[in-house]
Amino acid sequence: MSSTIIPDLSPHFVPLNELPEQLDWREYFGNDQSVELDVGCGRGLFVFRASEEHPERNYVGIELDFKKARRGALRLNKQDRPNGRIWGGDANLALDKIIRPHSVAAVHVYFPDPWWKKKHRRRRIFTDEFINRAVRILEHEGYLHFWTDVEDYWEVAASLMNHDSRFVPREAPEEQQPEHDMDYQTSFERKKRKIGSTIYRGLWQLKPV
Ligand SMILES: C[S@@+](CC[C@H](N)C(=O)[O-])C[C@H]1O[C@@H](n2cnc3c(N)ncnc32)[C@H](O)[C@@H]1O
């Protein structure tokens, strides 16, 4: 009988069910740095690049698909990256149970599944409920980033955000010419730009209270 040995990628890969409720970021990362989340991080290119570019911040990607999540974690693990982690599981659960209120500087949502069929639209992650979840965990004047290539998803998300009095729209980053094949925000951005899709980018900031 053959058995597959799954390499131990801790601390870079952690399934959500191994994390405590109301986790203390300072204990978890062993530092006081701000924390940013990538919801549905796929293979974790954003977490990998951002944690390299900003060693003064911590990044956590959350991904439902353990295979993709582990792939992202492997890259971080090989470099023993201190400020990047990938959690395997449902981001909604993490936002509700694991992440403490007002403890995250930014939430990034890049190219969420479009659920094209009308009858499946309610499975989309970026909804008014999700925005409430994000507001609960965001710090004072925290940021929410949303990018997609799906025009109708963009229209719905941008309309929800622009009508939400808790946020102010900020200028989203301009499209950059990539210098190499890893020079994209995420793997999906690379895939979509290579086929010439329009990318819609949004950035909002919580208003000071
Ligand atoms: C289209 S992919 C985009 C991945 C990545 N953000 C990128 O831009 O390359 C969407 C990802 O979201 C993940 N996903 C969907 N629902 C999720 C949830 N509730 N929690 C965590 N990940 C989720 C999917 O498994 C998939 O990998």
The ligand as an SDF file (V2000), in Angstrom:
LIG
                    3D

 27 29  0  0  0  0  0  0  0  0999 V2000
  -10.3960   32.8500   -8.4730 C   0  0  0  0  0  0  0  0  0  0  0  0
   -9.3830   32.3910   -7.1600 S   0  0  0  0  0  0  0  0  0  0  0  0
   -8.3010   33.7870   -6.9140 C   0  0  0  0  0  0  0  0  0  0  0  0
   -7.1240   33.4520   -6.0660 C   0  0  0  0  0  0  0  0  0  0  0  0
   -6.1790   34.6270   -5.7560 C   0  0  0  0  0  0  0  0  0  0  0  0
   -6.8310   35.6380   -4.9670 N   0  0  0  0  0  0  0  0  0  0  0  0
   -5.6560   35.2350   -7.0150 C   0  0  0  0  0  0  0  0  0  0  0  0
   -6.0400   36.3790   -7.3230 O   0  0  0  0  0  0  0  0  0  0  0  0
   -4.8410   34.5700   -7.6870 O   0  0  0  0  0  0  0  0  0  0  0  0
  -10.4770   32.5230   -5.7770 C   0  0  0  0  0  0  0  0  0  0  0  0
   -9.9900   31.7330   -4.5760 C   0  0  0  0  0  0  0  0  0  0  0  0
  -10.8160   31.9730   -3.4560 O   0  0  0  0  0  0  0  0  0  0  0  0
  -10.9030   30.7570   -2.7220 C   0  0  0  0  0  0  0  0  0  0  0  0
  -12.0930   30.8400   -1.8750 N   0  0  0  0  0  0  0  0  0  0  0  0
  -13.3870   30.8530   -2.2450 C   0  0  0  0  0  0  0  0  0  0  0  0
  -14.1910   30.9890   -1.1840 N   0  0  0  0  0  0  0  0  0  0  0  0
  -13.3850   31.0690   -0.0990 C   0  0  0  0  0  0  0  0  0  0  0  0
  -13.6140   31.1770    1.3030 C   0  0  0  0  0  0  0  0  0  0  0  0
  -14.8570   31.2590    1.7970 N   0  0  0  0  0  0  0  0  0  0  0  0
  -12.5480   31.2120    2.1190 N   0  0  0  0  0  0  0  0  0  0  0  0
  -11.2890   31.1200    1.6320 C   0  0  0  0  0  0  0  0  0  0  0  0
  -11.0130   30.9960    0.3140 N   0  0  0  0  0  0  0  0  0  0  0  0
  -12.0350   30.9750   -0.5320 C   0  0  0  0  0  0  0  0  0  0  0  0
  -10.9940   29.6850   -3.7840 C   0  0  0  0  0  0  0  0  0  0  0  0
  -10.6500   28.4100   -3.2950 O   0  0  0  0  0  0  0  0  0  0  0  0
   -9.9960   30.2160   -4.8120 C   0  0  0  0  0  0  0  0  0  0  0  0
   -8.6980   29.7270   -4.5960 O   0  0  0  0  0  0  0  0  0  0  0  0
  1  2  1  0
  2  3  1  0
  2 10  1  0
  3  4  1  0
  4  5  1  0
  5  6  1  0
  5  7  1  0
  7  8  2  0
  7  9  1  0
 10 11  1  0
 11 12  1  0
 11 26  1  0
 12 13  1  0
 13 14  1  0
 13 24  1  0
 14 15  1  0
 14 23  1  0
 15 16  2  0
 16 17  1  0
 17 18  1  0
 17 23  2  0
 18 19  1  0
 18 20  2  0
 20 21  1  0
 21 22  2  0
 22 23  1  0
 24 25  1  0
 24 26  1  0
 26 27  1  0
M  CHG  2   2   1   9  -1
M  END
$$$$
